[in-house]
Amino acid sequence: MPSTFIAKGATAYEASMGRWSRKLATPFLDFAGVPKTGRVLDAGCGTGSLTLALSAHPGLIAIEALDFEENFVTALRARTEDPRISARQGDVCALPYEDKSFDAAYSLLVLHFVSDADKAITEMRRVLKPGATAAAAVWSYGGMPSWRLFWDTIRALEPEAEGSGIPSGPRPMTAEGELRALFASAGFADVIEARLTIMMDYADFDDFYLPKVYGQGRFSAFFDGLPAPRQERLREALRLAYLDRRSEDGPRGFESMAWAVRGVG
């Protein structure tokens, strides 16, 4: 069952998404908890931000990582020589693992991109040992101000871009309580929800601008098809929005939020 996330290679993913997953991995695991030993699953591993954070726990015996995008799996394999890590291509909605085979299961910034989140969460519960914990996190709608700044500027100047990669509204589960409700309906007990925050820190305007224009999704094709004057108009508007009346380019940070949920299988 395919993902609704449009991937354009591991390098582009790292610049636009992966670096924020790395920042979120530590507070996510602090919230979710990591067993002292055993076998754990990273369902929707991307290029390995959470998998590598899990590998910092020496008591874990095995870390299984799975993603729908083969090039992400290849990138993860190139990033580690840890013999406990096994990375493979697969579908989080049809996990290729036996029932009751994991001591914990995690999904970081994935479930709002899958085509059937109910099925994915049910699959996570299926592969958990009785009494083990599953946890997931998704970005909060409205909780990513740097992305809203970018897309709102595009929408104001280029209404034709609607339907060409601009988010048309909130993704599923990005509102408070939605992910928690799905965990409860899947049969998890002791379901707890929390807000996690990180700073999305950009070195300068190009660091903010380039990954979004040439990163994941369909927007880059739309942008590349614009006449040069319209491209420059967009770039200048985005630059002014990023600078926010500052006279010089430079670093800027945006506090960003995700919803996290954990439950006992």
ROGUNU-215956 format. One record per residue: y, x, z of N, C-alpha, C in turn; residue number from 0. Coordinates in steps of 0.05 Angstrom, whole numbers, always signed. Layout:
! residues N
((Y,X,Z),(Y,X,Z),(Y,X,Z),NUM)
...
END
This chain:
! residues 265
((-24,+17,+0),(+0,+0,+0),(+25,+18,+0),0)
((+41,+18,-21),(+62,+37,-24),(+84,+34,-4),1)
((+99,+56,+1),(+122,+55,+18),(+146,+44,+2),2)
((+166,+33,+17),(+191,+25,+4),(+211,+47,+4),3)
((+204,+70,+15),(+221,+94,+15),(+217,+109,-11),4)
((+240,+114,-25),(+238,+128,-51),(+242,+158,-46),5)
((+221,+173,-48),(+222,+202,-42),(+229,+218,-67),6)
((+244,+239,-64),(+252,+256,-87),(+247,+285,-81),7)
((+225,+291,-67),(+217,+318,-61),(+223,+326,-33),8)
((+208,+346,-23),(+209,+354,+5),(+236,+367,+11),9)
((+247,+383,-7),(+273,+396,-2),(+295,+376,+2),10)
((+297,+356,-16),(+317,+336,-14),(+313,+319,+11),11)
((+288,+314,+18),(+282,+299,+42),(+292,+314,+67),12)
((+287,+340,+68),(+296,+355,+91),(+326,+354,+95),13)
((+341,+356,+73),(+371,+356,+75),(+381,+329,+83),14)
((+369,+307,+73),(+380,+281,+78),(+368,+267,+102),15)
((+342,+273,+108),(+328,+258,+129),(+314,+276,+150),16)
((+300,+296,+140),(+283,+312,+157),(+297,+325,+180),17)
((+322,+334,+176),(+336,+349,+197),(+342,+330,+220),18)
((+347,+304,+215),(+352,+285,+236),(+326,+278,+250),19)
((+304,+277,+236),(+278,+272,+249),(+272,+294,+269),20)
((+278,+319,+261),(+274,+341,+280),(+290,+338,+305),21)
((+315,+329,+303),(+331,+326,+327),(+321,+303,+344),22)
((+310,+282,+332),(+301,+259,+347),(+274,+263,+359),23)
((+258,+282,+349),(+230,+285,+357),(+228,+290,+387),24)
((+245,+307,+398),(+243,+314,+427),(+249,+291,+445),25)
((+272,+277,+442),(+276,+253,+459),(+255,+232,+455),26)
((+245,+229,+430),(+224,+210,+425),(+199,+216,+441),27)
((+190,+241,+441),(+166,+248,+456),(+171,+246,+486),28)
((+195,+253,+495),(+201,+249,+523),(+198,+220,+531),29)
((+206,+202,+514),(+203,+173,+519),(+173,+165,+517),30)
((+160,+173,+495),(+133,+164,+489),(+112,+176,+508),31)
((+116,+201,+516),(+96,+215,+531),(+75,+227,+513),32)
((+65,+250,+522),(+44,+264,+507),(+21,+269,+526),33)
((-4,+262,+518),(-27,+267,+536),(-30,+297,+541),34)
((-42,+303,+564),(-46,+331,+571),(-66,+345,+552),35)
((-84,+329,+542),(-104,+339,+523),(-113,+317,+505),36)
((-130,+323,+485),(-140,+303,+468),(-131,+305,+439),37)
((-135,+284,+424),(-130,+282,+396),(-107,+262,+391),38)
((-87,+269,+376),(-64,+252,+372),(-59,+249,+342),39)
((-44,+227,+335),(-38,+220,+307),(-8,+218,+303),40)
((+1,+231,+281),(+29,+227,+271),(+26,+211,+246),41)
((+32,+184,+248),(+28,+166,+225),(+55,+164,+210),42)
((+55,+176,+187),(+80,+178,+171),(+95,+203,+178),43)
((+82,+226,+174),(+91,+252,+185),(+115,+264,+169),44)
((+121,+254,+145),(+142,+267,+130),(+136,+296,+126),45)
((+155,+313,+129),(+151,+342,+126),(+143,+356,+152),46)
((+139,+340,+173),(+126,+351,+197),(+144,+354,+221),47)
((+166,+340,+223),(+184,+344,+246),(+170,+337,+272),48)
((+157,+314,+273),(+143,+306,+298),(+117,+321,+301),49)
((+103,+326,+280),(+78,+342,+281),(+83,+369,+294),50)
((+103,+382,+286),(+109,+409,+297),(+119,+407,+326),51)
((+133,+386,+333),(+141,+382,+360),(+116,+377,+378),52)
((+97,+362,+367),(+72,+358,+382),(+56,+384,+385),53)
((+58,+402,+366),(+43,+427,+368),(+53,+445,+390),54)
((+77,+439,+401),(+87,+455,+424),(+72,+448,+450),55)
((+55,+428,+449),(+39,+420,+473),(+11,+433,+470),56)
((+7,+455,+485),(-17,+471,+481),(-43,+457,+488),57)
((-42,+436,+505),(-66,+423,+514),(-79,+405,+493),58)
((-63,+398,+473),(-74,+380,+452),(-96,+394,+436),59)
((-118,+380,+431),(-141,+392,+417),(-137,+390,+387),60)
((-127,+367,+378),(-124,+362,+349),(-100,+345,+344),61)
((-85,+351,+322),(-62,+336,+314),(-66,+328,+285),62)
((-71,+302,+281),(-74,+292,+254),(-47,+281,+244),63)
((-40,+290,+219),(-15,+282,+207),(-21,+269,+180),64)
((-8,+247,+175),(-13,+232,+151),(+13,+221,+139),65)
((+16,+223,+112),(+40,+212,+99),(+32,+203,+71),66)
((+46,+183,+61),(+41,+172,+35),(+49,+191,+13),67)
((+69,+208,+18),(+79,+227,-3),(+64,+253,-1),68)
((+49,+259,-22),(+33,+284,-23),(+51,+309,-21),69)
((+75,+308,-32),(+92,+332,-31),(+102,+337,-3),70)
((+105,+316,+13),(+112,+320,+41),(+89,+333,+56),71)
((+65,+324,+51),(+41,+335,+64),(+38,+365,+56),72)
((+43,+371,+31),(+42,+399,+22),(+63,+416,+37),73)
((+87,+405,+40),(+108,+420,+54),(+101,+425,+83),74)
((+89,+405,+96),(+80,+409,+124),(+59,+431,+126),75)
((+40,+430,+108),(+19,+451,+109),(+31,+479,+106),76)
((+52,+481,+91),(+65,+507,+87),(+81,+516,+111),77)
((+87,+497,+129),(+105,+504,+152),(+89,+512,+176),78)
((+63,+510,+176),(+48,+516,+200),(+21,+528,+194),79)
((+12,+545,+212),(-15,+556,+211),(-31,+548,+235),80)
((-21,+528,+250),(-35,+519,+274),(-61,+506,+266),81)
((-84,+517,+276),(-110,+506,+267),(-115,+478,+278),82)
((-99,+469,+297),(-104,+442,+308),(-92,+420,+289),83)
((-74,+428,+271),(-60,+409,+254),(-76,+405,+228),84)
((-82,+379,+222),(-94,+372,+197),(-76,+351,+184),85)
((-66,+358,+160),(-47,+341,+145),(-61,+330,+120),86)
((-57,+304,+116),(-70,+292,+92),(-52,+269,+82),87)
((-56,+263,+56),(-43,+241,+43),(-58,+215,+51),88)
((-42,+194,+56),(-55,+169,+63),(-34,+148,+69),89)
((-44,+124,+75),(-28,+100,+79),(-29,+92,+108),90)
((-5,+90,+121),(-5,+82,+149),(-14,+53,+153),91)
((-14,+37,+131),(-24,+10,+133),(-54,+8,+130),92)
((-67,+30,+124),(-96,+31,+122),(-105,+58,+131),93)
((-103,+64,+156),(-108,+90,+167),(-137,+99,+162),94)
((-140,+123,+151),(-168,+132,+145),(-182,+145,+168),95)
((-181,+132,+191),(-193,+143,+215),(-210,+122,+229),96)
((-229,+131,+245),(-248,+113,+258),(-234,+98,+281),97)
((-245,+75,+288),(-235,+60,+311),(-236,+77,+336),98)
((-217,+73,+354),(-217,+85,+381),(-221,+115,+380),99)
((-206,+129,+363),(-211,+158,+359),(-187,+175,+368),100)
((-165,+163,+378),(-142,+179,+385),(-133,+174,+414),101)
((-123,+194,+426),(-112,+192,+453),(-83,+185,+454),102)
((-70,+185,+431),(-42,+176,+428),(-36,+174,+398),103)
((-19,+155,+391),(-10,+152,+363),(+20,+148,+362),104)
((+32,+161,+343),(+61,+161,+341),(+70,+155,+312),105)
((+94,+143,+309),(+105,+138,+283),(+136,+141,+286),106)
((+147,+162,+275),(+175,+168,+278),(+191,+162,+253),107)
((+209,+142,+254),(+226,+136,+231),(+211,+130,+205),108)
((+190,+113,+209),(+173,+106,+186),(+170,+76,+182),109)
((+167,+61,+204),(+158,+34,+202),(+178,+15,+189),110)
((+204,+23,+188),(+223,+6,+173),(+222,+12,+143),111)
((+205,+30,+135),(+202,+36,+106),(+175,+27,+95),112)
((+156,+20,+112),(+130,+12,+101),(+131,-17,+91),113)
((+112,-24,+74),(+113,-51,+62),(+101,-72,+80),114)
((+86,-64,+101),(+74,-84,+119),(+73,-71,+147),115)
((+95,-74,+161),(+97,-61,+188),(+76,-73,+207),116)
((+71,-99,+205),(+51,-112,+223),(+24,-98,+220),117)
((+17,-94,+195),(-9,-81,+189),(-9,-52,+200),118)
((+12,-38,+196),(+13,-10,+205),(+11,-8,+235),119)
((+24,-26,+250),(+23,-26,+279),(-5,-34,+288),120)
((-17,-54,+275),(-44,-62,+281),(-64,-39,+276),121)
((-60,-24,+255),(-77,-1,+249),(-73,+21,+271),122)
((-49,+25,+281),(-45,+45,+302),(-61,+36,+327),123)
((-60,+11,+333),(-76,+2,+357),(-105,+5,+352),124)
((-114,-1,+328),(-143,+1,+322),(-154,+29,+327),125)
((-139,+50,+320),(-150,+77,+322),(-145,+89,+350),126)
((-132,+74,+368),(-128,+85,+395),(-152,+80,+413),127)
((-157,+99,+430),(-177,+94,+451),(-166,+73,+471),128)
((-183,+59,+484),(-173,+39,+504),(-156,+52,+525),129)
((-133,+40,+530),(-115,+51,+550),(-96,+72,+541),130)
((-99,+81,+515),(-81,+101,+504),(-55,+89,+495),131)
((-35,+106,+491),(-8,+97,+484),(-2,+102,+455),132)
((+12,+82,+443),(+24,+85,+417),(+54,+83,+420),133)
((+69,+97,+403),(+98,+95,+404),(+110,+98,+376),134)
((+132,+85,+372),(+146,+86,+346),(+176,+85,+350),135)
((+191,+95,+330),(+220,+93,+331),(+230,+87,+303),136)
((+251,+71,+301),(+265,+65,+276),(+295,+68,+280),137)
((+309,+74,+259),(+338,+75,+262),(+349,+47,+268),138)
((+369,+46,+285),(+383,+21,+290),(+402,+14,+268),139)
((+401,-11,+259),(+421,-20,+240),(+449,-19,+253),140)
((+467,-6,+240),(+493,-2,+252),(+495,+22,+271),141)
((+472,+35,+275),(+472,+57,+294),(+474,+84,+280),142)
((+481,+84,+254),(+484,+109,+239),(+511,+109,+226),143)
((+532,+115,+241),(+559,+112,+231),(+566,+130,+207),144)
((+553,+154,+206),(+559,+171,+183),(+549,+159,+157),145)
((+526,+146,+158),(+514,+133,+135),(+531,+108,+127),146)
((+539,+93,+147),(+556,+70,+142),(+582,+78,+129),147)
((+594,+100,+139),(+619,+110,+127),(+615,+116,+98),148)
((+593,+130,+91),(+588,+137,+63),(+584,+112,+46),149)
((+566,+94,+55),(+559,+71,+38),(+581,+51,+36),150)
((+596,+47,+57),(+619,+28,+56),(+640,+38,+37),151)
((+644,+64,+36),(+664,+75,+17),(+654,+71,-12),152)
((+629,+76,-17),(+617,+72,-44),(+620,+43,-52),153)
((+613,+25,-33),(+613,-4,-40),(+641,-14,-46),154)
((+662,-3,-32),(+689,-12,-37),(+699,-3,-64),155)
((+691,+20,-74),(+701,+31,-99),(+683,+25,-123),156)
((+657,+22,-118),(+638,+18,-140),(+620,-6,-134),157)
((+630,-30,-137),(+613,-53,-131),(+588,-54,-149),158)
((+590,-41,-172),(+567,-41,-190),(+543,-26,-178),159)
((+548,-10,-158),(+527,+6,-145),(+508,-11,-129),160)
((+516,-36,-122),(+497,-54,-108),(+472,-56,-124),161)
((+449,-53,-110),(+424,-54,-123),(+415,-28,-135),162)
((+432,-7,-132),(+425,+20,-142),(+422,+40,-120),163)
((+410,+31,-98),(+405,+49,-76),(+423,+45,-52),164)
((+444,+29,-54),(+460,+22,-31),(+446,+2,-14),165)
((+444,+7,+12),(+430,-13,+29),(+444,-40,+27),166)
((+429,-61,+22),(+440,-87,+19),(+441,-103,+45),167)
((+431,-91,+66),(+430,-104,+92),(+411,-90,+110),168)
((+407,-100,+134),(+389,-86,+153),(+360,-86,+143),169)
((+347,-64,+147),(+318,-63,+143),(+303,-77,+165),170)
((+278,-86,+161),(+263,-98,+182),(+261,-80,+206),171)
((+262,-92,+230),(+258,-79,+256),(+281,-61,+265),172)
((+303,-62,+251),(+325,-44,+259),(+344,-57,+278),173)
((+339,-82,+287),(+354,-96,+307),(+339,-94,+334),174)
((+355,-96,+355),(+343,-95,+382),(+321,-117,+385),175)
((+298,-109,+395),(+277,-127,+401),(+257,-132,+379),176)
((+264,-125,+355),(+245,-131,+332),(+220,-115,+334),177)
((+223,-89,+337),(+199,-71,+339),(+183,-77,+364),178)
((+197,-83,+386),(+183,-90,+410),(+166,-115,+406),179)
((+177,-135,+392),(+162,-160,+387),(+137,-155,+370),180)
((+139,-137,+351),(+115,-131,+334),(+94,-117,+350),181)
((+102,-99,+368),(+82,-85,+385),(+68,-106,+403),182)
((+83,-124,+414),(+71,-144,+431),(+52,-163,+416),183)
((+60,-171,+392),(+43,-189,+376),(+18,-175,+366),184)
((+19,-148,+364),(-5,-133,+356),(-25,-130,+379),185)
((-17,-138,+403),(-36,-137,+425),(-31,-114,+445),186)
((-9,-99,+441),(-4,-78,+460),(+6,-89,+486),187)
((-1,-76,+508),(+7,-84,+535),(+29,-65,+544),188)
((+44,-74,+565),(+64,-57,+578),(+84,-46,+557),189)
((+93,-63,+539),(+111,-54,+517),(+139,-50,+529),190)
((+150,-26,+523),(+177,-19,+533),(+193,-10,+509),191)
((+219,-18,+509),(+237,-10,+488),(+260,+6,+500),192)
((+270,+26,+484),(+291,+43,+493),(+309,+50,+470),193)
((+334,+57,+476),(+353,+68,+456),(+352,+99,+458),194)
((+349,+111,+435),(+350,+141,+434),(+374,+148,+417),195)
((+389,+168,+426),(+413,+177,+411),(+411,+207,+405),196)
((+422,+214,+381),(+425,+242,+374),(+453,+244,+361),197)
((+462,+269,+358),(+486,+274,+343),(+479,+283,+315),198)
((+489,+268,+295),(+486,+278,+267),(+511,+296,+262),199)
((+506,+322,+264),(+527,+342,+261),(+527,+353,+233),200)
((+551,+351,+220),(+554,+362,+193),(+572,+387,+194),201)
((+565,+407,+179),(+580,+432,+179),(+607,+428,+165),202)
((+608,+412,+145),(+632,+407,+129),(+628,+383,+111),203)
((+647,+377,+94),(+645,+354,+76),(+621,+356,+57),204)
((+617,+380,+46),(+594,+383,+27),(+568,+377,+41),205)
((+565,+385,+66),(+541,+380,+81),(+536,+350,+86),206)
((+558,+335,+88),(+557,+306,+90),(+552,+293,+63),207)
((+564,+303,+42),(+565,+290,+16),(+541,+296,-2),208)
((+534,+321,-5),(+514,+328,-25),(+487,+317,-19),209)
((+477,+318,+6),(+450,+306,+10),(+448,+277,+4),210)
((+470,+262,+8),(+469,+233,+3),(+471,+227,-27),211)
((+487,+243,-41),(+491,+238,-70),(+466,+247,-85),212)
((+454,+270,-77),(+432,+281,-92),(+406,+281,-76),213)
((+405,+265,-55),(+381,+264,-38),(+361,+243,-46),214)
((+352,+228,-25),(+331,+208,-30),(+342,+182,-42),215)
((+324,+166,-53),(+332,+140,-62),(+342,+139,-91),216)
((+353,+116,-99),(+361,+111,-127),(+390,+117,-133),217)
((+406,+122,-112),(+435,+124,-116),(+442,+148,-134),218)
((+428,+170,-132),(+436,+193,-148),(+435,+188,-178),219)
((+416,+171,-186),(+414,+164,-215),(+439,+148,-223),220)
((+447,+130,-206),(+471,+114,-212),(+495,+133,-213),221)
((+498,+151,-193),(+521,+169,-192),(+521,+187,-217),222)
((+498,+198,-224),(+498,+215,-248),(+505,+201,-273),223)
((+501,+175,-274),(+508,+159,-298),(+537,+151,-300),224)
((+553,+156,-279),(+581,+149,-279),(+597,+169,-296),225)
((+618,+160,-309),(+636,+179,-322),(+648,+198,-302),226)
((+655,+222,-311),(+665,+243,-293),(+689,+233,-276),227)
((+709,+219,-288),(+731,+210,-271),(+723,+192,-248),228)
((+704,+175,-253),(+695,+157,-231),(+679,+172,-210),229)
((+663,+192,-219),(+650,+210,-200),(+670,+224,-182),230)
((+691,+234,-194),(+711,+249,-179),(+727,+230,-160),231)
((+732,+206,-169),(+746,+186,-152),(+729,+180,-127),232)
((+703,+177,-131),(+686,+172,-108),(+685,+196,-90),233)
((+682,+219,-101),(+681,+243,-84),(+706,+246,-68),234)
((+729,+242,-80),(+755,+245,-65),(+757,+224,-43),235)
((+749,+199,-49),(+750,+178,-28),(+732,+185,-5),236)
((+708,+195,-11),(+690,+203,+10),(+700,+226,+26),237)
((+713,+245,+12),(+724,+268,+26),(+746,+259,+46),238)
((+763,+241,+37),(+784,+231,+55),(+772,+216,+79),239)
((+751,+200,+73),(+738,+185,+95),(+725,+205,+115),240)
((+713,+226,+105),(+700,+245,+123),(+721,+260,+139),241)
((+743,+269,+127),(+764,+283,+141),(+778,+266,+162),242)
((+780,+240,+157),(+791,+222,+177),(+818,+231,+187),243)
((+836,+237,+167),(+863,+245,+172),(+866,+274,+182),244)
((+844,+288,+183),(+846,+317,+189),(+858,+332,+165),245)
((+871,+353,+170),(+884,+368,+149),(+865,+388,+135),246)
((+844,+396,+150),(+826,+416,+139),(+797,+407,+142),247)
((+781,+415,+123),(+752,+410,+124),(+740,+425,+147),248)
((+717,+416,+156),(+703,+429,+177),(+681,+412,+190),249)
((+671,+420,+213),(+649,+405,+225),(+658,+377,+234),250)
((+639,+358,+234),(+643,+332,+246),(+617,+321,+255),251)
((+617,+308,+278),(+592,+297,+289),(+594,+267,+293),252)
((+571,+253,+290),(+569,+224,+293),(+546,+217,+311),253)
((+552,+204,+333),(+530,+195,+350),(+514,+173,+336),254)
((+488,+177,+335),(+471,+159,+320),(+448,+150,+337),255)
((+438,+125,+332),(+419,+113,+351),(+395,+102,+337),256)
((+372,+104,+351),(+347,+93,+342),(+335,+76,+364),257)
((+319,+56,+356),(+304,+40,+375),(+276,+52,+377),258)
((+266,+56,+401),(+240,+67,+406),(+224,+47,+423),259)
((+198,+45,+417),(+180,+27,+432),(+154,+41,+438),260)
((+143,+36,+461),(+117,+46,+467),(+100,+23,+480),261)
((+74,+25,+476),(+56,+5,+488),(+29,+16,+492),262)
((+13,+3,+508),(-14,+12,+515),(-34,-4,+500),263)
((-52,+9,+486),(-72,-5,+470),(-96,-14,+485),264)
END
